Amino acid sequence: MEHVLPQIDFGRDEVPDLEARVAELLSSGERVVPVRYLGETAWLILRHEDVGRAFRDATHFPASAAHLRYSLPVQGRTLLCMEKEEHRIHRALVAEAFQPKAVQAYVTSLLRPLANELIDDFGPRRELDLVAAYCHRYPLRVITRLLGIPATDEEQLFAWVRGLFEYPWDPAAALRARDEVDAFLLPLIHARRAQPQQDLISRLAAAEVEGHRLSDEDILGFVKLLFPAGADTTYLTLGSMMNAVLGDAALKASLLADPGLIPGAVEETVRLHAAVCFLPRYTETGAEIGGVKIPKDSWVLFGVRSSGRDAAQYPDPERFDVGRHAQRLVSFGGMPHFCLGVHLARAELATSLELLLARLPGLRLMAGPVPASSAVLRGVRCLPVAFDGILPAA
């Protein structure tokens, strides 16, 4: 089969010019194209309309078909491995902690204090890698604090969790990490069952819906899903957002002058720079999208990044417009597997943007905007910045 962009493996290569490649594909009028992915053929769905339809088509593109193949061995049977009634029950068991009311409480009790704590940790430094010093640490710590994991154990857990991300590229390392994470978390789950506290693990252990409760394995799977689904995607999106804002002097000035524009900046970041760029799915049945027949037993890539830049849905799509109020974003997926953490992710992005700009006068890129890397999980992985000082937290 003749692949589009045959020199690129979308599962392995860095692809620094991906946005330009996507723009070329969109301008060509193509809707679905075969590309290389992890050494195989995958069918890339480009258009917003088609991606949205595919997300809603659980018959031909069930989330479980992909995740049973590449995440089950290390994460266990998570929500993404479930469909229909099993998925509905398990989603209801964990959903309460991520609803808007709960997230709003976290902003005051956790998100702002933690952001300020990390900024204070910059100490006397006036130049640093913002991704390493803040973007990577912030969402990881949000999750560990929500779970009630002691701060003294965070760094060790982070090292183990990073190992989970090696599957399927380094299966042996990922499986070792799985065993280490399980051995760390199981005693904590048992302790919270015996003596509940005000944390997410305790809430998961006590949750009950229609007579169903979560087993230890269910809780382990959900926690292991939280780290890649919540922390990894959020840190990459956060780095890309700061790269975009600091790379545009007018945009930065407008946000400093009117913090009320920050939610609009978050939405444009999600549309243009969300970390989930091409979302892998698998079709066992085959399907037809945009007049293209996708064979059965094929990998499919949902073009989340191309969908957000589709001029048929978003006029002047490359422009970062805080007043756009973009509708029908697919950056957080689609039902029934719409991202549970959408409200938490948006709150983390908004809180970080507000406090980094407000507390670091003169915050600027040291060498201009940094190219994003990778194609499935895409983002800025290093962001050298400088600033003139650190203002005290309000």
LUMLUMVEX-386028 format. One record per residue: residue in three letters; x, y, z negated of N, C-alpha, C in turn. Coordinates in steps of 0.001 Angstrom, whole numbers, plus 524288, in hexadecimal, padded with zeros to 5 digits. Layout:
<pts>
ALAXYZXYZXYZ;...
</pts>
This chain:
<pts>
MET803437FB57800008000080000800008036C804E380000;GLU801E1808C380318804D980DA88035680309811537FF02;HIS806B6812B27FB8E80568816127F7318060681BD47F8A5;VAL802D481F2E7F646803B8824CC7F6778082B8260A7F2A8;LEU80BBB829717F41F8104D82AC37F0F181327825CA7EF2C;PRO814D4822907F2D88170481D707F17981C0A81DB87EE5B;GLN81EA98223A7EE618238C822B97EB82822AC8235C7E5A6;ILE81DC6824177E3FC81C8F8251F7DE84819BC820687DC2B;ASP81B9981EB07D7988189F81AFE7D46B8161981E347D00E;PHE810F281EB27D05080E33822247CCB780E338201E7C71F;GLY80FB481B4B7C6428100A819497C0F48156C819BB7BE92;ARG8197781ABB7C1D281ED281A907BFD8821EA81F917C0CB;ASP820AD822777C4D682400826DA7C6708227782BEC7C3B1;GLU8263882F817C35F8255E834717C09F821D5838367C3A8;VAL8226C838847C8B781F2E83BB67CC3D81EAF841647CA5A;PRO822F6844577CA23822A8849C27C84381F4C84D467CBB1;ASP81EAD84BE27D0BA81B9184F297D4468161684CE87D51B;LEU8140584A457D12F80F00847997D1CB80A9A84B4F7D352;GLU80A7084FF07D0F180631853927D21D80622855117D7DC;ALA80ABF855DE7DA2280B0B8570F7DFB58093D852677E2F4;ARG80AA984DB77E144808EF849067E40A803038487D7E3D3;VAL800C58497E7DF457FB16849387DEAB7F86B84D387E229;ALA7FA93851FB7E2507F8448560E7E59C7F84F8546D7EB5C;GLU7FC8E851E97ED0F7FCD4850137F27B7F8A284BFC7F393;LEU7F7FB8485D7EFF97F415844437F0B37EE93846967F0CF;LEU7ED8D84A4D7ED5E7E86184CBE7ED487E76384FD07F24B;SER7EB51852997F42B7EAA1855C17F8E47E9F88525B7FDC2;SER7EBBF84D777FD6D7EB48849F5801F17E5C0847F4802B4;GLY7E27A848A27FEC57DD24846B57FF157DC75841237FD40;GLU7E0B583E8A7FBAA7E059839287F9CD7DD2B838E87F4BB;ARG7DA978347C7F3EF7D789833B67EF2C7D9B082F3F7EBD8;VAL7DB4F82B127EE597DD98826957EB9E7E2298249E7EEEA;VAL7E6BF824027EC797EB5E822697EF757EE4B81E257EC7C;PRO7F0D381A837EF577F4118168F7ECC07F975818D17EB74;VAL7FB33817D67E6A580055819AC7E4E880313815387E215;ARG80825815EC7E12A80B1C8121F7DE2280A84813417D851;TYR8098B80F1F7D541808DC80FA37CF9780AFF80ABA7CCF7;LEU80F4480B627C9FA811D98070E7C7508131F8029E7CB1A;GLY814DD804277CFC18167E8005F7D3A4812147FDD57D6AD;GLU80D3A7FF547D588808BC7FD217D834805D4801797DB11;THR8016E800167DD697FE1A803F77DFE57F9C8805A17DC23;ALA7F8F880AB57DBBD7F48880CD07D8D97F1B5810A27DC67;TRP7ECA8811367DB867E976814AF7DEBB7E869819A97DBAC;LEU7EAA681DFB7DD947EA3F823007DAEC7E55C825E87DCBB;ILE7E1D1826F37D90C7DD0B829E37DA217DE2582FA77D90C;LEU7DD95832E87DCFC7DF6A8384E7DCB97DB4283C4B7DB47;ARG7D68883BB87DD307D29D83FE27DD007CF8183FDF7D7E9;HIS7CE268448E7D62F7CB388452A7D14E7C627842137D170;GLU7C33E8428C7D5917BE3C83FD07D5F07BF02839E97D583;ASP7C2EA837D67D8407C3D78323C7D8507C5E5830497D310;VAL7C964833557D09F7CB7B831CC7CB877C720831AA7C779;GLY7C3CC835A57C7777BF72835B97C3CD7BBDA8310F7C485;ARG7BABB82FBB7C96B7B76482B3B7CA897BA02826277C8B6;ALA7BF14825BB7C9987C1DD820FC7C8097C1E6820597C217;PHE7C283824A67BF3F7C254824537B9897BD188222E7B7AB;ARG7B8EA8238C7BA627B3B8821CE7B8C37B26881C507BAA4;ASP7B5A681A137BDE87B487815027C0477B742810A47BD3C;ALA7B4CE80F017B8F77B71E80AF17B5B77B6AB8058C7B82C;THR7B39A805137BC487B3238000B7BEEF7B8067FED37C21B;HIS7B9D5802AF7C5197BE58801D07C8797C3888037C7C5F6;PHE7C34C807287C2397C821809367BFE97C7CB809337B9F0;PRO7C6BF804C87B7757C668804B17B1BC7CBBE805D47AF4F;ALA7CBC1808FD7AB2E7D0AD80A1E7A8837D33D805267A689;SER7D0128016D7A4F27D22B7FCA07A29C7D5977F98D7A665;ALA7D4607F9997AB667D7547F6707AF2C7DD0F7F7FF7AF45;ALA7DE247FD117AED17E3967FEDA7AEB07E60F7FDE77A964;HIS7E33F7FF3B7A53A7E5A77FF107A0077E6697F98379E08;LEU7E32A7F5EF79FAF7E4197F07B79E437E9297EE777A0BA;ARG7EAD47F0F27A4F87EF967EF477A7B27F4847F1D87A582;TYR7F4297F6E37A3CA7F91E7F9627A2527F9597FBB179CD9;SER7F50F7FBCE799E57F58B7FDD3794927F4017F9E479067;LEU7F0E37F5EF791C27EF1F7F21578DE47F3A37EF9C78ADB;PRO7F7EE7EE1378D5A7FC047EB6178A5A7FE4B7EE96785E4;VAL7FE8B7F3C27866D800F77F6DA782477FD017F9DC77EFE;GLN7F8B47FB77781477F4EC7FE9077E537F0877FB4A77C05;GLY7EFC97F69C77E0E7EB5D7F38477C547E67E7F4FB77F6D;ARG7E2147F2E777DA57DD297F3BF7806F7DACE7F8FA77EC3;THR7DC7B7FD1E7815D7DAB48025E780167D59A80396782E9;LEU7D39580851781FA7CED380A17784A87CF59809BC78A92;LEU7D40980AA378C907D4C980AA0792377D49A8052379487;CYS7D4CB80129791307D4457FBC3793027CEA37F9DA7929B;MET7CB277FD33790D27C5C57FB9978FCF7C2087FE26793A7;GLU7BDA97FB947949A7B9977FDB3797F77B43A7FCC679570;LYS7B06E7FFA47974B7AAEA7FEE7796057A9F67FEFE7901F;GLU7A71E7FB1C78E0B7A5647FB447889B7A9F37FB1D784C8;GLU7ADE47F7F5785EE7B2787F7D0782807B4FD7FD3278223;HIS7B5857FFC4786957B7D2804FF786997B467808DF783AA;ARG7AF45808A7784867ABB980C5A781EC7AC2480BF677BFE;ILE7AC1C80740779EA7AC5780684774447B1938086277211;HIS7B5D1806C77747E7BAF780830772727BC0B80E08772F9;ARG7BA248105E777257BAD281606777AF7B7D8818E977367;ALA7B31881724772487B0008199876E297B2A781911768D7;LEU7B56E814C4767EE7B806813EB762ED7BC7B817CA761F8;VAL7BEEB819B57660C7C37D81D23765607C269822CF766E6;ALA7BDDE823E37692B7BD00828FE76B9F7BC5482D78767C0;GLU7BA3B82C637632B7B8C7830AB75F9B7BD578344475E5E;ALA7C1EF8320375DAF7C67D8352075C1A7C866838C57605D;PHE7C6468385B765207C82F83B897697C7C3FB83F1D76BB8;GLN7BF9683F8C768F87BB728430476AB87BCE5848B9769A3;PRO7BA7184C7B76C647BBF1851FD76BC97BBF2853EE76627;LYS7B81185262763047B7D78543975D9A7BC998526A75A86;ALA7BE1B84D7575B407C2B384B6E758857C7A184E3575A55;VAL7C82384F0475F757CCCD851947618E7CD3A8572775FA4;GLN7C8D5859ED75F407C8F385F4E75D527CB1785F82757BF;ALA7C9AE85BA0754987CBD385B6174F4B7D1AE85A5674F65;TYR7D37985728753157D9118560B753797DC3D85AEC754D4;VAL7D9F685E85757DB7DCE18632D759747DEEA86610754AE;THR7DB83866C0750C67DCFF8699874C097E0538664B74867;SER7DED98615A747C37E16785E20743CC7E67C85BA3745AF;LEU7E70985AEC74AD97EB818580574CD87EE4885AA375165;LEU7EB7285C237557C7EE0585DD075A4F7F121862D075991;ARG7EECF866CA757347F1B486BAD756757F62486B037527D;PRO7F53B868A574DF57F99A867F374A4E7FE22864D074C9F;LEU7FCFB860CA74F9A8012785D9D751D88041F8609B75608;ALA80152863947594680402866C375D308079C86AB675A94;ASN805B686D3975682808F7870FD753B080DA886E597511E;GLU80CE1869AE74F1E81133866BF74CAB8157F8659D750A2;LEU8140D863FD75547817F5862CB7594681AC1867BB75B20;ILE817E586C0575BA381A65870F275D2B81E2B872B5758EE;ASP81C9D8723F753F88202B873A074FB2825238705074FE0;ASP824A886B71751AA8292B867F5751F182D31869B3755FD;PHE82BD586D657595F82FB186F6B75D178342A8720F75A2E;GLY83317873F2755778371F8764D75232839DA87ADE754D0;PRO83F1287B07754A0841F087F75756DB842A287F1E75CC9;ARG840FE87ADB75F30841C987A4A764D083E9D87E51767D6;ARG840EA8805176BFB83E2E883E476F8383E30881DA7751C;GLU8407987D52775DC8404787A8C77ADB83F72874C9779A1;LEU83BFD8722C77C7F83B0986CA477B7F837F986A4378004;ASP837C08652277FFF8346A8624D783A582F0B861F078120;LEU82B49864CD78326826248651C780C08235A85FD5780D4;VAL8246A85C94784C1821FC85766784E9823EF8541378062;ALA8290A853D977FA082B358509C77B6E829E2852C377610;ALA82A19857F17757D8296285A4F77059823AD85ADC76ECA;TYR8202F85B1C772A581AB585C1077148816EC8588877446;CYS816F2858CC7796C812CA8564177C87812778506B77B8A;HIS816F384DD077B26816E88482B77A538156A846D2774BD;ARG81716849E87710A8163A848B476B8A810A7849E6769CC;TYR80E5E84E0776BEF8095A84FE0769EE804F384BDB76A6C;PRO803AD849E376F147FF4A8463876F5B800608410D76C95;LEU8054783F5676C788068C83AA47697F8055D83B6F763BA;ARG806ED83FE1761AC80600840E075C1980038841BE75AF7;VAL7FD658441775E9E7F7C58449A75DDC7F55D83F3375D0E;ILE7F6D283B7F7605D7F4908364375FF97F6388339275AE9;THR7FB3C833CF759877FCE58311D754BC7FA648338774FEA;ARG7F9B5838B374FDC7F72383B2674B567F157839B874B2C;LEU7EEC58397974FB27E94E837BF74FD07E8CE8323174DBE;LEU7EC8082EDE74F257EC538296A74D7E7EDB5828B9747BD;GLY7F02982CA6745747F1C782C30740057F6EA8295D73F56;ILE7FA438297E7434C7FF63826FD742F88032282A9B7400D;PRO805D8828AA73C188096182C087391280D6F82EB173C86;ALA80E8A8339973B688123A8369973E948179A8340E73EAE;THR819078315D73A7681E3382EEA73A4481EBB82A7073E2D;ASP81A51828597400E81A7A823FA743BB819AD825AF74960;GLU818D082ACE74A598175882C8A74F9081B8382B5C753A4;GLU8206182CB2752858247482C2E7567B825468267C75810;GLN82512822E475444825B081D63755918212381B86758E8;LEU81C6381D2575784817D781B9A75A988183781DD17601A;PHE81A03822AF760A481A918250A765D781E3C821C576935;ALA8228981FE8766E58264781CC5769EB823BE817BD76BD4;TRP820AF815467687581E088107976A15819F38118E76E47;VAL81700815BB76D80812DD816FD771338151B8180F77699;ARG8198D81ABE776D981BFF81BC477BEA81D18816AD77ED1;GLY81E438129077BD981F3B80D8677E4F81A7080B48780FD;LEU815C980C9377F01810FE80AA3781798108580C9878711;PHE8129D8113B78818812188139678D4181568810D17915E;GLU818C080D2978FB281C3180A89793628196F8063B79680;TYR814A0804EF794FC811CB800E7797D380EEC8036479C60;PRO80F49801467A127811927FC437A2B98172F7FC927A4B4;TRP819D6801087A40781F10801A17A6498231B7FE607A35E;ASP822A87FE1879E2C8262D7FADE79B00822CC7F7CE79729;PRO820607F388798EB81C9A7F0B7795A381EDA7EED97906F;ALA823AB7ECE479070825E67EAC778B9D8265D7EF0578777;ALA8283C7F3AD78905828BD7F7F978547823617F9B878354;ALA81F9A7F9E3786D581A597FB917854D817DC7F7B378184;LEU818A67F2AB7825C816607EEBE77EE2818F87EED977987;ARG81E0F7EFF177955820B07F0997743E81E627F5477715D;ALA81D947F98A7743681B537FE37771D3815D67FD1F76FD1;ARG812D57FA25772D780D8A7F8B87711C80DB67F5F876BD3;ASP811377F22176B588118B7EF2B7667E813247F2A6761ED;GLU816AF7F65F762F38186A7F9EC75ECA814147FD9F75D27;VAL8112D7FFA5760E980CD18031D75FA3808A48002B75C8F;ASP807647FB6975E48803737F84B75B87805237F72B755EB;ALA80A177F5BC7553A80C067F47774FFC80BE47F93E74C70;PHE80C947FDDC74EB180C57802A974B92806B58041E74A38;LEU803288038F74E077FDD78058074D4F7FA51801DD74A32;LEU7FB097FCBD74AB17F76B7F91B748227F7237F9DA74233;PRO7FB7C7FA4C73F6B7FB097FB47739C67F832800657388E;LEU7F8E98044A73BEB7F63E8094273B177F056808A473BCC;ILE7EEC0805A773FC27E92C804AB740A27E6DD801C673BF0;HIS7E9A37FDC473A097E7BB7FACC7358D7E7467FE45730BA;ALA7EB06801C572FFC7EADF8054B72B777E63A8090072BCD;ARG7E50980ADD7308F7E0A280E82731207DB6280BB57308B;ARG7DB31806B8731FF7D65C803C8731077D56B8033E72B27;ALA7D9AB80247728437D9268017C7229B7D8458069A71FBA;GLN7DAC680AC3721957DA6280FD071EE77DA2C81425722FC;PRO7D57D81554725057D4F281944729317D6E081EA572782;GLN7D8EF8217E72B537DA8D826DE72A837D7F382A4872E9F;GLN7D96882F3F72EC87D717832E1732917DA5C8330173782;ASP7DA9982E8F73A3F7DDAF82E5673F057DAD882AFF74306;LEU7DCDD82B01747D17DA338286A74C247DA308227C74B84;ILE7DE6882032749917DE7281A85748D77DA2E818E8744FF;SER7D98081BD8740D87D55D81AA173D187CFFD81B1173F9F;ARG7CF3781F05742E67CA3281FA4745897C92F81B2E74952;LEU7CD3E8198374C137CCA28151F74FB27CB6E8101674CBB;ALA7CDFC80F4B748497CD2080A877453D7C79D80A457430C;ALA7C54180EDA742087C00880EFB73FB47BBA880F91743AE;ALA7BCF7810B7748917B8F0811D574C7F7B57D80D1074D74;GLU7B07380E2074E447ACB6809F074F727A89C80C0575336;VAL7A790809277575D7A39E80A8C75B3C7A090805A275C9D;GLU79B84805CD75BAD798078017875D1579A047FC4375B04;GLY79C077FC697563879DF77F7A7753C97A3687F60C75558;HIS7A5E57F8FA758D57AB337F7BE75AA27AF307FB007579F;ARG7B3AB7F8A2756607B7FF7FB67753EA7BCFD7FA0D756D9;LEU7C0F67FD257560E7C5EF7FC5A758B57C9587F87F755B3;SER7CB7B7F4B1758737CF437F11A7561D7D4967F3BE755B8;ASP7D8357F127753087DD8E7F32F752CF7DFD07F3BA75849;GLU7DED27EFDA75BAA7E0DB7F019760FE7DE6C7F49D76405;ASP7D9677F5AB7631E7D6D97FA1C765AC7D97C7FF3D76423;ILE7DA897FFD875F197DCF2804B475D357E27F8052F75F47;LEU7E568800DD75F457EAB3800F77617D7EA8F802B676730;GLY7E6F38007E76A317E696801EC76FB07E53D8079C77070;PHE7E19F8099376D4B7E01A80F0B76DE17E49D812B176C81;VAL7E7608117C768547EBCA814CC766C67F00B814B276AF8;LYS7F11D8101076D227F52780FC07713E7F3608126477649;LEU7EE4C812D5777197EC4E815D177B8D7ECCA81BAC77A9D;LEU7EC3781D4D775B17EC74822DD774727F1A78255577607;PHE7F5E8822827753D7FB02824E7776307FBFF8260D77BF7;PRO7FB678224477F847FC2C823B0785057F7C68270C7872F;ALA7F2E8825ED7859F7EE74828CE787D07EE2082E4D785A6;GLY7EFC182F0C780B27EF5A8342C77E447F4738371B77E12;ALA7F879834A277BE67FD5B8377277B2180063838377802D;ASP800FF8340A783468043D8346C787F6801D98382E78BF2;THR7FCD6837AD78CE57FA5A83B1B790B77FA40840BC78ED5;THR7F95184182789C87F8F9846DB787C77FE4084991787DF;TYR80269846C37867E80782849667867D8092384AF778C00;LEU80807847A978FD380969849047952F8062B84D9B79730;THR8012C84DA6795F97FDD7851FD7979E7FF6D85702794D6;LEU800C78569978FDE8026C85B2C78CDC8076485D8978F1B;GLY80B3B85A41790688100085C49792C980EFA85EDB797FE;SER80B8385C8279B2880A3285ECA7A03A8074E863F579F95;MET803F18645079B9C801288692E79AAA804EF86D9379936;MET8089986C88795B080C4E870917942B80FD387208798BB;ASN8113586E5179BF98144B86F557A0AD811598730A7A451;ALA80C4B872117A50A80931875527A88E8085C87ACC7A64E;VAL8071F87B237A14E806108803979EE380AFF8838679EA1;LEU80F508813679CDC814248843B79C5B8168E885727A1A9;GLY81516882857A5A18170D8838C7AAE28140B887B07ADCB;ASP80FF6889DA7AB6180CA688DD07ADDA80C1C892637AA18;ALA80F3E896767AAE880F6E89AD97A73780A1E89D677A67C;ALA8072389DF07AAA6802058A06E7AA407FE4089D167A711;LEU7FE69898027A7F57FB0A894797A5037FC6B8949C79F38;LYS8016D8944A79E09803198947D79891801638999079602;ALA8020D89DF6798AE8008A8A304796797FAB18A34979575;SER7F79B8A122798FC7F1F08A14B798477F04789E0B79399;LEU7F2D089997792B37F1718964F78E407F32A898CA7891B;LEU7F79389B78789217F94089E44784757F5918A2C778337;ALA7F3BF8A572787467F0458A9E57867B7EAD28A831784D8;ASP7E91F8A3AF786B47E3D98A1DC785957E3E389BFB784A7;PRO7E4C489A4877FB97E4BB894AF77E907DF91891F977FD8;GLY7DB7589509780A87D67D892C07823F7D6B6890207878E;LEU7DAE18912B78A897DB8E88EAE78FA37DE188894978F39;ILE7DFEB887E478A8F7E2CF882FD789F17DF8E87E3478B6D;PRO7DA9087DC8789FB7D7928792F78BBF7D773878A1791B0;GLY7D71587D107947B7D73C87CD279A2C7DC7587AF779C31;ALA7E0B787C7B799817E5EB87AA579B0C7E671874CC79A21;VAL7E41C872E6795F07E43086D46794E77E14F86A5879939;GLU7DCC486C5979AD87D9C3869AA79EE57DCAA869937A41B;GLU7DF4486DDB7A5707E24886DE87AA437E70186A407A9E8;THR7E955869F57A5547ED8F8662F7A4907EB9E860A77A570;VAL7E71C85F6F7A3437E4E185A377A3D77E3B0859117A997;ARG7E1D185CF97AC6A7E09A85C2B7B1F47E58585B6F7B530;LEU7E96D85EB07B4517EE0E85EC37B7A67F27D85B3F7B5C1;HIS7F2EB85A7D7B09D7F7AD858167AE797F69A853BC7AA95;ALA7F1F18518B7AA6C7F0EB84D427A6C67F4C7848D17A7AE;ALA7F674846627A3737FA9A842737A3D27F8FD83DBA7A70B;VAL7F41483C167A6857F2488379E7A99C7F179839927AF2B;CYS7F5428386F7B2687F56883A897B7B57F2C8836C57BB89;PHE7F494831FB7BBA57F23282DD07BEBA7F0DB8295D7BAFC;LEU7EBE1828727BA1C7EA2E824A47B63E7E99E81F3F7B8C3;PRO7EC9C81B5E7B6F77EC428162D7B9597E722813637B800;ARG7E4B28112F7BBE37E03A80DBC7BB477E131808F07BEBE;TYR7DDF4805067BE1A7DE86800357C1287D9197FE7F7C2DC;THR7D8867FD457C7D87D3867FB4B7C9C07D4097F58C7CB28;GLU7D0F17F2557C8997D0D37ECC47C9D67CD207EBA17CE60;THR7C9507EF207CF1F7C5467EE3E7D3137C6877F0B67D84A;GLY7C9F67F4B37D8497CA857F8027DCDA7C63B7FC227DCD5;ALA7C6DF800177E01C7C310804557E0417C3F3807837E533;GLU7C03180AE97E6547C0D980E9D7EA9E7C03A8141F7E86B;ILE7C438817557E9417C44081CC17E7647C5D88203C7EBEF;GLY7C2CF8244A7ECEB7C436827FE7F1067C4F2825787F64E;GLY7C203821627F7627C27981EB07FC5C7C71281B087FCC2;VAL7C9FF81A5B7F88B7CE87816E37F87D7CD30812037F55E;LYS7CE2380D7E7F7857CD1D8089A7F4CB7D1EC807047F1A6;ILE7D135806B37EC8C7D55F805047E9067D4BE7FF297E828;PRO7D8C67FC177E9497D83E7F6627E8C67D75F7F4B97E31D;LYS7D51A7F0317E2617D4827EE1B7DD207D9E47ECDF7DAD6;ASP7DA137ECA67D5A47DEEF7EBA87D2C87E32E7EF977D44E;SER7E1BF7F49B7D3E57E55B7F8D87D54F7E5E37FCB37D0C3;TRP7EAA27FED47D04B7EB66803487CCCF7E94C808347CF70;VAL7E70C80B9A7CC387E4DA8108A7CE0B7E6E6814DB7CA7C;LEU7E83C819487CCAB7E9DA81DCB7C99B7E5B58220E7CA2B;PHE7E332823767C5E07DF7C827CC7C5E87E2A382CE47C5DF;GLY7E20B8300E7C9F47E529834CD7CA7E7E3168393C7C724;VAL7E426838F87C2137E26083D177BE7F7E4E5842507BFF7;ARG7E9FB8423D7C1197ECBB847157C2767EAB3849477C7A6;SER7E9FC845F27CB787E807847D77D0867E2628499F7D017;SER7DF51847137CCC17D9E4848A67CBF47D98F84E397C9E2;GLY7DCF984F877C6317DCF5854CB7C3F37DECF858F37C7B3;ARG7E1428575D7CC007E34A85B147CFDB7E06985AA07D514;ASP7DBC68585F7D4EC7D8A0857A87D9A17D58185CA77DAAD;ALA7D6B785F527DEFC7D42C8644C7E0307CE51863B57E11F;ALA7CC9085F0A7E26E7C6F585E367E31D7C40085EC57DDF8;GLN7C6AD85E127D9927C44085E9C7D46E7C5F38639F7D1B4;TYR7CADF8652F7D26A7CD09869B37CFA17CF7286D817D38A;PRO7CCC8871BE7D4DB7CEFA875967D88B7D43D877A37D6A1;ASP7D7CC8788E7DA647DD0C87A637D9227DF59876FE7D4CA;PRO7DFC0871F07D5A87E0B986E447D1617E60D86EBE7CEC9;GLU7E9EF870E77D17F7EF23871397CF2A7EFA8875C97CB59;ARG7EBDB8794E7CB4B7EC2887DF17C7E97EA9587C8C7C259;PHE7EDD487E0B7BE9A7ECC487D477B9137E949881CF7B757;ASP7E43C880D67B6D67E058884ED7B5F17DD85883DC7B0D4;VAL7DED3886E77ACB77DC87885EF7A7917D6B28871B7A774;GLY7D4A1889BD7AB667CF0E88ACC7ABA67CC228872E7AF4C;ARG7CE8E882F47B0FD7CC2C87F977B4E87C76887C997B2D4;HIS7C7A687AB97ADFF7C3738776B7ABD27C278872B77AF5C;ALA7C68886FC87B06A7C63386B597B3FA7C24C867537B200;GLN7BF1F865687B5857BB298618B7B4367BCC285C297B634;ARG7BAA2858247B3B17BB26852B37B5697C0E1850DD7B592;LEU7C3F2852997B1D67C953850C57B18E7C97684AE37B098;VAL7CD12848397B3237CDB18429A7B2487D2AE8416C7AF41;SER7D51F8456E7AD167DA20844BF7AA6F7D9C4841307A5B1;PHE7D535840D87A3497D47F83D7479EC87D167838917A02E;GLY7D13E8373E7A53A7CE9D832807A6E77C8D7833657A7E1;GLY7C5E982F3C7A7A97C05282F7C7A8997BD9282B417A581;MET7B87F82BD77A4EA7B57D827FB7A1F87B587822B77A4C0;PRO7B54B81E7E7A1B47B49E81E3A79C0B7B9B381EB4798EE;HIS7BE2F81F2779B997C33181F43798DF7C567824D279879;PHE7C1FB828B2798487C3C382E16797A77C70282E80792A8;CYS7CB4B8315E792E87CF188319678EA27CC948334D7897F;LEU7CD17830037857E7CB038314C780587CDBE8360777DF8;GLY7D2AE836C177F487D5BE83AD977CCE7D59E8401577F8F;VAL7D1CF840EE7830A7D1C1845B0786287D18B84A99782BD;HIS7CE5184A9D77EB07CDD384F4877B6A7D2C3850297782C;LEU7D51A84BE9776467D9F084C657734F7DE5484E55776D0;ALA7DEC184C4277B897E2EB84DF577F127E270853BD78057;ARG7DDB78557B7818F7DCF985B09782C47DE5585E7577E13;ALA7DCD785CB7779637DE0885FC3774B37E3E785FFE773B6;GLU7E6AA85BB4774A27EC5985BB1773F77EEF785F65777D5;LEU7ED3485F5B77CB47EF74862CA780AB7EE708687F77F5A;ALA7E999869B977DE57E83886F2C77CB87EB1F87123777E8;THR7EB5A86DEF773D97EE0F86F7B76F0A7F3D98706677016;SER7F63D86CE97730A7FBD186D6A774307FCEF872477776E;LEU7F9DD8732D77B7C7FAC4877B877ECF7FA4087CBC77BAD;GLU7F63387D0E778807F566881C3775577F9F9882CA771AC;LEU7FB9C87EDB76EB67FF8287FB576AA8805008804476CDD;LEU8064787D6C770FA80B7887E0D7735080C258838C77588;LEU808298858E778258088788AE077A378088788EED775DA;ALA8054788E1D771E7804BB8921076DC7809708923D76A25;ARG80BD288DC77691C80FE888D98765208157188DFD7674F;LEU8160688D5F76C8D81B4588D8476EDD81BAC8922377297;PRO81CBB896E07709581D1689B6C774128216489AAE77820;GLY8202889C5377CDD823F689BDD781158249A8965478312;LEU82100892CE781DE8217588D6D783A9821C488D447899C;ARG825C688AAC78BA7826C288AC17914C829A8885D8792F4;LEU8293288490797ED82C238804379A2A831C5881FD79B06;MET8356C87E8A799EF83AEA87FF579A7983CC887FB17A018;ALA83A5987C657A34583C3987BCB7A8AC837AE87B3D7AC7C;GLY8336687DBB7AB6782EEC87D7D7AEE282BBF8788E7AE21;PRO827688781E7B0EC8240A873857B066826F486E777B192;VAL8258086A637AEBE82804865437AF2A8247A8619E7B253;PRO8269C85ED37B62C8235685B2E7B92182144856C67B5AF;ALA81C66855567B68B81A3D850C97B3E681C8084BDC7B657;SER81BE98477D7B39781DF88428E7B5A381A1283E287B4CE;SER81AD3839FE7B7D58178B835527B7FA812638367C7BAB5;ALA80F7F832487BBCC80ABF832EF7BEDF805E4830CC7BC27;VAL8067482CCA7B8F1801E182AC77B6298010482DFF7B140;LEU804D082E117ADBB804BC831B17A94B808AA835F97AA84;ARG806B583A7C7AC1080A0A83EA97AE1880A5F843137AA20;GLY80EF48456B7A9C980F74849E17A651814F084BF37A618;VAL8159E84FFE7A2F081AB1852737A20881D0E84FE879D30;ARG8217484D6579DD6823D284A6A799968285C84D3F796FB;CYS829AD851E2798DB82DB9855237967682C8085AC5797E9;LEU82C5485E457941782AE5863AE7952C82E4E8675D791EE;PRO832E3868D8794008365086C6E7911D833EA871E6790BB;VAL83367873DD78BF2831258790C78B118349D87C2178757;ALA833C3881397876D8363F884B8783AE83210888547817E;PHE8331688A8177CE682F7288E3377A7783287891B4776C4;ASP83023895FC77534832FA89A0D7724A832A78996E76C6D;GLY82F388962676A9082E9589568764F1829D289210763DE;ILE828BD8913F75ED78243088E4A75D3E82117891897595F;LEU81C56892E375AC1818F6895DE7574F8166E8923575357;PRO815418942574EAB812B2890C374AC880D3388F3D74C91;ALA80B7B88AA374AC180634888E574BF48023288C9974993;ALA7FE0588D8174C767F9EA8910874A857F6FB88E707460F;
</pts>
